[in-house]
Amino acid sequence: MASPSPPLPNPVVVPYTHLQLEVLRRPLDSAQYVSLAFTRGLEEAGICGSMGGVGSAYDNAAAESVFATIKRELVHRHRFPTRPAARAAMFEFIEVFYNRRRLHSSLGYLSPAEFERRVHEEIQEATVA
């Protein structure tokens, strides 16, 4: 019988610098989002950071809009018997309806999938030309 693996150290007791896990941590302070070290970490991980200007209220506007739509059009209209049922409904709403069929005014009344397809076609045409 295999012995259980030892528990991970409590991050409150052991500083994160002593852990052997490789993760991209969320900065604790908003100023850290613009630090060179964090920006380099994003680049090394192949992640494109997104930030607005100082005092900009639009940093999370797109994400907040998506969550508001999901709540308004799905969550507040249904009662889900279980968490797995809620997860399945959420997945279907986002992947099947929201991304593929729902038209978005900010995308010229195209679905995100159609908008992305057209952008990729334009990129392909530009690279061929």
Number of C-alpha atoms within 10 A of each C-alpha: 3 4 5 6 6 6 6 10 12 10 11 7 7 11 10 13 8 9 12 8 9 6 8 10 9 10 12 8 8 9 8 13 16 13 12 10 11 17 16 12 15 14 12 10 11 9 11 10 11 8 12 10 8 7 7 10 9 12 14 12 11 10 11 12 11 13 12 13 13 16 14 11 12 16 15 9 9 11 10 13 8 8 9 10 12 16 12 11 16 16 13 13 18 16 13 12 13 19 18 16 16 16 18 14 9 9 12 9 12 18 20 18 16 16 18 13 12 13 12 12 12 12 12 11 10 9 8 7 6
